[in-house]
Amino acid sequence: MLRQKPKVTSESRTRGRSGPLASLRDSKGFRALWISNVFFFGGAWTQTMVLGWMVFETTRSEFLLAVFTSARLAPMLLGPFAGVLSDRYDRIRLLTVACSWALAAATVVASLQSFHQVPYWVLVLGGFATGLAQSPSQPSRSALVLDLVGRGNLSNANALNAMAMNMTQVIGPALGGAMISAFGASAALWISGAWYAVSLAALRPLRRVHRSVAPQGGVEPVSTMLTSGLRSILRSRLTAGVLAVTLAANVLLWPIHQAFMPVFAKESLGLDADGLGWLLTCGGVGGLVGSLVIAALGDFRFKGGLFVFGTAGWAALWALFALSHTVALSFAVMAGIGVLSASFGVLQTTLLLMTTDPSVQGRALGVQELAIGVMPLSSLALGAAAQYTGVATTTFLSALLLITFLALLALRMPRLTRYSGA
């Protein structure tokens, strides 16, 4: 075993403190991490939206947009190895390296765009570089939450982290779309770089607040850590069920949100870049509201039920969005999609951490990242389907498949829907 259980501190003893901002109020370390997350995800959302718009403007091809998205998400396939790093090395240092890389990548792409029109292959490389900064750092970013706040405030802290992501989803796309319309793509890319710089600065005080526990005993080979961790993780049916929901959602619907929103904006709703930004902002506002509700619930019961049935409701709203050609209805449905996405996004990580041993939590989060990392492959498959049947039809059928899967899972694994965190 390479990592001891985190030491119990005055911050991590707190259990289920009341109020939606309990974790921010009680933990200095979590406050620093949360601020860093706000600016890191702000840069990621802005850059992803701008690069995706540039790709579709350049190519007018749903398939090539899917290829870009696949390159952007491909580093998620490194999730298990990133999980080993999270269990093996100082997590704060890993986040510092990732943020520095994101800042460098954003600066390079923005500089190239400032001097001349960036070709398609450079946009693909830019998306891949952004993914290399974001995805492999996620196990460390998520495992640190439990280290800093403890089990009782875990749902609250994860909801606050989701709020950080959704706040940036509100601000980033709207700002990116407005900047494209007013000043061009290069200005929006420079903004994303500035957000990464602030995120990096916010990590500095965190190193004085929290230190990862030093390894105990000899250092195991990476392959041994990986295989032993997988055996420990999959031994639990509850953990396997949570990972199965993550995998299904990221095969069937998350690629739609990541890859094809420019297509919905242009072809179904007749929106420009500014309109696309506001459409994504509606989803971000909804996600912010949903995360705030979960944060206010604190250490509530039946977390598994909200996870499964909330995800099913999220899929149902995607089916409705696919059928809509009315701007007002689409904006309203996108806000509802954001609200219900919180039950999936917050609770998948909360349940995974609660059902795994502390010594392998980084690796469990790495497996989760791998489940999310199927999106590059599913994006290509969905892109090929959308090329022939249309994005709306592809989205509608994918949503129905996810609802069917979740219904079968609820029938076969009632323990998951009743799980409260014990």
N, C-alpha and C positions, 0 to 999 in steps of 0.2 A: 504494500500500500504506500503510495507516494504522498498522500495528503492526510493530515489529521483532520478530525472534525473541527470546524471553526470554533475558536474560543468564545465562550459566552461573555459578552460585555454588557455594559449598562444599556447600550443601544439595542442589542439583539435579545435581551431578556423580555422586552416589552411584548405583550401578547394581545393582539386584537384591540389596540388603543382606538378610541372612537374618533370620528371625523374623517372626511375624505382626504385630508392632507396630513394624516397622522405620521406617516413615514418621513415626509419632508420635515415635519416639525421636530421629530425625536432623534433623527440620525444625521449628523453632520456629513458623514461619508456618503450617505445616499443622496443628500442635497447636491453635493459636488458631482456625483455620477449623473444625476438627473439633469442638471444644467448642461453637462457635457453632451448628454444624449439629445437634448433639445436642439443644439446647434449642429451636432453630427447628422442627425436625421433631416434637419432643415437643409443642409447641403446636399444630402443624398436625394431628397425629393425634388429639389429645384433642378439639380443636374439631370436626373432621370427624365423628368418631364421635358426639359429643354432638348436633350439629346434625342428623345423619342420623336418629338415634333420635327426636329431637323431631319431625322431619318425618313419620316413619311413624306415630308416636303420634297426631299431629294429623290426618292425612289417611287413614291405612289404605289407601293407594293405591300400588301398585308404580310406576305411571306417574308420579305426582307426585313420588315419591322419585327417579325417574330424571331428572325435570326439575330437581330440586334439584342432583343430581350433575352434570348438564350445565352448570348455571350455575357450580358450583364449579370445573369443569374448563375452562370456556370460555376463560379467559385463556391457556391453552396455545396457542391459535390465533395468539397474538402472538409465538410462538417465533422466526420469522425476524427480526423487527424487534428482539427482545430480543438475538438473536445479533449483529446489527449494533452495538447499544449495547455489547455485551461486547467487540467488537473495536475500538471507537472511544473508549470512556471508561474511567476508572479503575474497575476491577471491585470493589474494596473499597468505594468510595463507593456504587456501585449496590446492593450488598448491604446497606449501612447504611440507604439509603432504603427498600428492601423490608422490612427488619425493623421499621423505625419505622412503616410503614404497617400491617403485621400487628398490631403492638401497639395501634395506634389502633382498628383495626377490631374486634379482640377486646374491647377495653374498652367500645366502644359497644354491642355486642350483649349483653355480660354485664350492663351497666347497665340496658338495657331489660328483660331477662329478670328482673332482681332486683325490678323494680317491678310487672310484670304479665306475663301469658302473651303471648309473642311470636307474632304471626300468621304464617301460612305465607309470605307474600311477604317479610316481614322476614328469615325464615330463609334464603330464597333469596338475598336481597341479602347477607346475612352470609357465605354460602358463596362468592358471587362476589367479595366483598372479600378473603376469605382467599386465593382463587385468584390475585387480582391481586398479592398479596404474594409468593406462592410461585413460580408458574410463570414469569413473565418474568425472575426472578432466577436461574433454573437454569443458563442458559448461562454466566453469570459464575461461579457457584458451582462448576461442573464444570471450566471452563477454568482456574481458579485452581489446581486440583490439579496439573496438569502443570507450570504455572509454578513451583510451590513444591517439587515433589519430583523432577522429571525423568522421563524415559521408563522407566528401569530399575525404578523403584519405583511406576510408575503403576498396575499391577494391584493391588499391595498397598494403595496409598492409596485407590483406588476401592473396594476391598473393605472397608477401614476406614470409609469414608464410608457404605457400605451397612450396615455393622454399626451405625453411629450411627442410621441410619433404623430399623433393625430393633429396636434397643434401645428406641427411643421407641415403636415399634409394640407392643413387649411392655408397656411401662409405661403409655403414654398411654391406650389403650383400656381396660385393666384398671382404671386409676385413674378414667377417665371413667365407666365403668359402675358402679364402686363408689360414686363420688360422687353419681351420679344416684339410685341406690338409697337412699343414706344421707341425703343433704342436698338433692337436687334438681339440676336442670340448671344453674341460675345459678352454683352453686359450682364445677361442672366448667368452665364457661366462664371464670370468673375465673382458674382454675388455668392454662388455656391462655394467657391474657394474661400471667401471671407468667413463663411459660417464654419468651415472646418478649422480655420485658425482659432476662432473663439472656443470651439470644442476642445482643442488641444490645450489651450490655456486653462480651461476649467478643470482639467485632470490634475494639474500640479498640486493643489492643496489636498487632493484625495490620497496622494502618496504619504502624506504626513498623518492622515486619519486612519488608514487601513493598510495592513501589510498581509500578503498571502502567507499562510503557514508554511514553514520550511519543510522540504521533503524529509521523510523519516526512513532510515535504513538505506539499502542500496537502490540504485536507479534501475527500474525495469526497462527492458527494450520497448520501443514504441509499439511493435507488433504484439508483444505480450500484453501491454496495457490495453490495446485496442480489443483483442479477442476476449480477455477476461472481463473487460467492461461490458462488452456486448452480451456475454453470457449472464452477467448479473442484471443487466437492464431488462432483457427479454424474459427473465424468469418470472416476472410479475405480469399477470394477465391484465391488470389495470393499466400498467405502463404501456403494454403492447396495444391496448385499446385506444389510449390517448394518441400514440404514434400513428395508429391506423387512420384515425380521423384527420390528423395532420397531413398524412400522405394523400388521402382521398381529396381533401379540399385543395391541395396544391397541385394535384393532377388535373382536376376538373374545372376549378373556377378562379383561383388566384392568377393563373396566366392571362385570363381575360382582362382582369384589372390592370395587370402589369403591361400587357402588350397592345391591347386593342381599343383603349379608350380614345385615342386620336381618330380611329375609324368610326366609332359611334358618334363622336362629336361632328366629324365632317359629313359623313354619308347619311346617318339616321336623323341628325338634329340640325345640320347646316350651321355649325358653330365655327368660329375662327379660333386662333390660339388663345385669345383672351377668354372666350367662352369655354374652351376646354379647361383652362385653369380654374374657372369658377365652378364647373361641373365637378372636378376633383375636390375643390374646396368644400362643396356640399357633403361629399363623402367624409371629408376630414372633420367637419363640424359634427356630423352624426357620430363618428367614432369618438370624438371628444366627449360628447354627451354620454354615450354608452360606457366609456371608461370611467367617467365621473360617478355614474350610478354604481358600478362595481366597486370603486374605491370607497364610496360611502357605506356600502354593505359590510365592509371589514371582513372579519373571519366568519363568513356566513355558511349556512348548511347547504347541502345539495349542489355543490360546485359542479359535480359531474353531470347532473341533469341540465343545468344551465348551459354547460359546454355543448352537450349533444343536441338538445332541442333548440338552443339559440343558433347553432350552426345550421340546422335544418331551416329555420326561419330566414336566415341570411341567404341561403340558396334559393328559397322561394321568391325573395325579392329580386334576385338576379334574373330569374325567369320572367318576372314582370317587367323589369328594365329592358330585357331583350325584345319584348313585344311593343314597347312604347316608341312612338314617333313624335310625341308632344314634348316640347322643351320643358314646360312647367312640371308635367308629370314625371319626366325623367329626372329633373333636379330633386323633386320630393322623394322619389324612390331611391335615388343615390344617397340622400341623407339617411333614409331608413336602413339601407345597406350598411352605412357607416355605424349606425347604432348597434345593429346585431353583430357586426364584425368584432365588436369588443368582447362578446361572450366567447368567441373562438380565439382571438388573438391574445387576450389576457389569460384565459384559463388553460390553454394548452401548455403554457410554460409553468403556471402555478401547479397544475396537476402532475406534470412531469417531475418537478422538483419534490413534490410531496410523496410521490410513490417510488422514489429511488433512494439508494443509500448515499449518504453525503460524500463518500470516497469516490463515487463514479458519476457525480452530478454533471461535471463538465463533459464527460463522454456521453451521458444521456442527452444533454443539450446539443452535442455534436451530431448524434443520430437524428435528433429533431431537425437540425440544419440540413442533414442529408435528405430527409423526407421532404423538406421544403425545396431542396436542390433538384428535385425531379422537374421543376418548372421549366428549365431550358429544353428538356426533351418533350414535355407535354406542350410547351409553347409551339414547338415545331409541328407537332401533330395537329394541334388545334388551328395553327396557321394554315396548314395544308387543307384542313377541312373547311375553314372559313373562305379560302380561295375559291372553292367550288360551291359551297352551300350558303355562304354568307355568314357574317359574324353573328347576326341576331339568331339564326337557326342553331348555330354551333353553341352559343351561350345557353339558349333555352334547353337544349337536350342535355348539356353538361349539368345544368342545375337540377334537372329531373333525376339524373343518375346519382348525384350526390344525396338528394333527399331519400331515394330508395336505399342507398347504402346505410345511411344513418338510421332509418327505420329498422332495417335488419339488425344492425348493431345493438340498438336499444332492446330488441327482443331477445337476442342471443346473450347479451352481457348486461343484465339489469343491475349488477353491482356497480357498474360505471355510472349509470344514471342516478344511483342513490348515494354515490360517494360524497362525503362531506369534508374529508381531509384528515381523518383519523389514521 
